[in-house]
Amino acid sequence: MRNDSSHGLFITFEGGDSCGKTTQIELIRQWLTSVGIDPVVTREPGGTPLGNKIRQLILHGPDDIDARCEALLYAADRAYHIATKVRPALADGRIVVQDRYLDSSVAYQGTARALGANEIRDLSLWATNNLLPDVTLLLDIDPAVARARRTRELDRLEREPLEFHSRIREQYLALADANSDRFHVIDASATPDQIHTRVKAILDPLVRPYLSDLKRED
């Protein structure tokens, strides 16, 4: 659970490329909006104007960006994003729904890039002053199946070989096993509606107090 004194709810979605996070986040946004909650929906990298510039560098920049440079670009984006957007929203009691967070860096740069899972986790915790999500939804899918879904031009990370993405999946599952109080693993090979039903069932008990607050305000 988040270890600060704010009263918002911090939800993160994780998973390999083409696992369906974007679709599920939009469905959750629609659900929350339908019950009267205005969530802050954001992403990493790219949740701020500065972050969008960093995102372009990471995903579409030169091929000679090395692993350490890549990790530091993610950390820089994360530090600014959390300080200027996420923490203020949580302090205002908002629900934040975020596409990727520090677990992505642990899986991608820490493990798949072989920089060290603990080292990258420590870097992200330092960059964010130890902010952790309340709940993390891991959309798990075989990387080969995910790759077959892609129809657009691939970015720098998506172009990596299947072995790279398999290491990412293994690290994600290891993180979920080690942090079972925070992680929920969801089979992302199911239909979008089936996944949404599962995600909503997980989030509903966490969201209910915010519905009670709305009723009290009325």
Disulfide bonds with the S-S distance in Angstrom:
none
